[in-house]
Every structure is written in C-alpha cells, then in structure tokens.
Amino acid sequence: MASKDLSSLTSSELRSFLNSFDTVLCDCNGVLWNVETPVPGVKETFQKLKQCGKQIGFVTNNNVFGAIGVYKNVTKIDSEFEIDSIIVPSQPIIAYLKSLQFNKEAFVLGSEIMKREFVEAGIKVSEKKINTTGQIRDLVNELLVDNENIGAVVVDYDIHINYISLVQACVLLKQKDMLFISGATDSKVYYAKNLILPGPQSFLNALIDVVDQKPISFGKPSLQLSKFIEAKYNIQDSSRVLFIGDSIRQDIEFGSISGYQTLLVLTGITTIADIKDTKNASQIPNYFINSLGNLSELIENKLGL
Ligand SMILES: [Mg+2]
C-alpha cells in the first residue's frame, strides 16, 4: 500500500490518525537531531502529543552514546522526559543474558559506554589483551588460549574495531556453546546530507561470511527488541503503537515486523525516492512527513489543538 503524506490528510483523517495510537516510539538521529543539530519544532510536536495523552519512548540503535548519552540529548529538546524512556540495544542484550543466567565473560566489540553498561548490570566483559608481533601465526596462537571464561561474542558499533579484534571474534565463535549476539545492525550511519559513514553491519557482515553463523540480533529491526519493548511498555495491541524513524531499513522495517504503524520523516537518511525504490514491503511506511517538527503545526492548524 502506498504511503500517505500526513500533511495531505483532511482534518477528520488527521483526527482519526491521532486517535489510532496510544504509544509513540521514536528513533533519535535523523528524527530529533542530526548528529548535533536539533530538528526545529520537535519540542512543540512532543508537547502536542503529550497533550493528546500519548506515551512517548525513544528507541535508538545508538550504543555509542549509551542510554545516558541519548537521554542527555533528548532532555536538551524536552527536559520532561525520564531516563527510563530511552531504549538502546544493550538493554535487551543484558536482559537476554540474564534470562540465560549467563555467568561467563562477554567479548564485546562495542563502545566503552556499552561495556560499562554490561559491567554495571553484572555482566563480566572480557579484558583479554593481545600482544602481537605482526605475524598471523603468533596472533592466532595467542588468541586460541585462555578463552574458557568467555561465553559470548557481542558485536555492535566499535569505532576501534580492527583486524585483530575480528580475528579474535572468529576464533571465539569456533568454540562450542559460544553465543553470537549483535546490537546495532545499521549498514550506514547518517552524518550529514552528503556524508554517510559505514555502520557496524559492514563489519558484522565480514564476520558472518567467515564464521558462517548468524547472530541473535537485538537492535532495530529485530523481534527480540519488539519483545523487550512490549514487556517494558506493557503493549497489548501493537497496532496502537506509532513508530517514527528516518531509516526505512532500521526503523520502518522494525515498526512493520513489530505490527506497529509507521511514520517516516525525511530529515535523515531516507529520501522520498527510496520509498518508491524499495522492493521490501515492510520498508514502506504507512505515513511520511517532511519533518517531525511539522506535526505540531498540522495538529494546530487542522485540529485547533
Ligand atoms: Mg535514525
């Protein structure tokens, strides 16, 4: 089905749209801000949505800032939000490991903040240091020993990832009963209109190709993350959730597979042409709007709220 432009809805259609959801889940980068620059009007839109009784949460694949870093940025836009409204992939990963009563160490290809979140939650993080002479043979020999304490390989966005850490992950994934877990699976990271950076999926693909295993994913789009959100927000009817994002692959697909309604904003990575080009029906949003900031004006102008 074709996506509807929210700004073209009549007043009664806009009212029905607003009445069709109770919970709003929102991606961050590309929706609320672009790297450091806030998207204008977002605060006003949140105020209108709260005024209409909507519960609002933020679901980002950003484990680089961690929940606390994302929270700081969200409160720069609207200081009324609580830290509890931020969801990053490390949270469902930690919940999953705890559900398994995981008591080994996790080898984490991720940010220092993500590792700290694991440690604070009682999950041990491997700190095995590798000395390398520059010879592959010596490197592998060193990586093959002292691994019995490690029980999981977790791959997320690690800006210090290198050949040695990828080899280390390969060696570990050949061990019996090693868990293979991924967080963020973005192949591209939006930095600016003309600058897209490689995302963690680029490195994850290299690993998957070599080890011939697929990780259990906990970032957008994954059903593991939906299960975590449903429990956290006590969601009984997923069709009464609106997911707002700027990426058709990460956000819209996540919203679709979770049974949510989806709204694409055009302030980030996706252009209107991308919606027309995609062959994947789950990446076609129900609605689109130029900017989340425009929604407050629509509500005000068409509904007088
Ligand atoms: Mg985004």
Boltz pocket constraint, residues with backbone or C-beta under 6 A from the ligand:
constraints:
  - pocket:
      binder: B
      contacts: [[A, 27], [A, 28], [A, 29], [A, 30], [A, 31], [A, 245], [A, 246], [A, 247], [A, 268]]
      max_distance: 6.0
